[in-house]
């Protein structure tokens, strides 16, 4: 199933022009923090190019990846709605360009465009549904199933068709994939080996080629 369009891609031309006028462009290098968890929200960020990871930390300091976002995604929307602190840390996985809009300007923008306020509510509901789905996956699937589910998500959102299969060219390490699936690095390594043995994927450093989508889907049924 194809992922729904991101925030920026759902805006009408007049809304794009108004939001662009209110914000400022900014570039982030790979590894740079866009927003930090528990810091008071002062701006929202719309990704224009590049991808980021959304993370939180346990009481023991362990990083947990909550999501990967790409071009068009809105960052900081929850905090913009309630005026609180950012609920997660967002870090660039590769060079990123973005539109950064101060919170007062974004609030005024929403007040001027009632359609966008409704759209934002729909996006938030979609993310809550996605979080619920992932919680069910944690209870219903083993590590291989959870890894397969995340690979299918990346195929839907970032996959590139090539002669060899569908390329997932994302700088996400096995440690980060383990964090995203709630498993150890060793368990993720075994899961990837099992998927290679199935003929579902071929892997190289920071690259995965999906050779057999049905074999991958079979792991999450």
URKALIN-V508809 format. One record per pair of residues at least 24 apart in sequence whose ideal C-beta (glycine too) atoms are under 7 Angstrom apart, sorted by the first residue. I is the first residue (numbers start at 0). J is the second residue. Records with the same first field share a line. If there is no record, write none. Layout:
BEGIN
I->J + J
END
This chain:
BEGIN
0->155
1->155
2->155 + 156
3->125
5->70 + 71 + 72
6->45 + 71 + 72 + 73 + 122
7->45 + 71
8->71
9->118
10->115
14->112 + 115
17->108 + 111
18->100 + 108
19->98
21->100 + 104 + 108
22->98 + 99 + 100
23->99
24->96 + 98
25->97 + 99
26->94 + 96
27->91 + 95 + 97
28->91 + 94
29->91 + 92 + 93 + 94
30->90 + 91
31->91
32->88 + 90
33->74 + 89 + 91 + 97
34->74 + 75 + 85 + 88 + 89
35->85 + 88
36->85 + 86 + 87 + 88
37->84 + 85
38->84 + 85
39->84
40->75 + 78 + 79 + 82 + 83 + 84 + 85 + 102
41->101 + 102
42->75 + 99 + 100 + 101 + 102
43->73 + 74 + 75 + 76 + 79 + 100 + 102 + 105
44->74 + 75 + 97 + 99
45->73 + 97 + 98
46->70 + 71 + 72 + 74 + 95 + 97
47->96 + 97 + 98
48->95 + 96
49->91 + 93 + 94 + 95 + 96
50->92 + 93 + 169
51->89 + 90 + 91 + 92 + 95
52->90 + 92 + 175
53->87 + 89
54->87 + 88 + 90
55->87
62->178
63->178
64->175 + 178 + 179
69->156 + 157
76->119 + 122 + 123
79->105
92->169 + 170 + 171
93->170
137->181
140->219
142->180 + 182 + 186 + 187 + 190
143->190 + 193 + 194 + 218
144->218 + 219
145->180 + 181 + 182
146->176 + 180 + 187 + 190 + 191
147->194 + 215 + 218 + 219
148->219
149->176 + 179 + 180
150->200 + 207 + 209 + 215
151->215 + 216 + 219
154->209
163->208
164->208 + 209 + 210
165->208 + 209
166->206 + 208
167->207 + 209
168->206
170->205
171->205
END
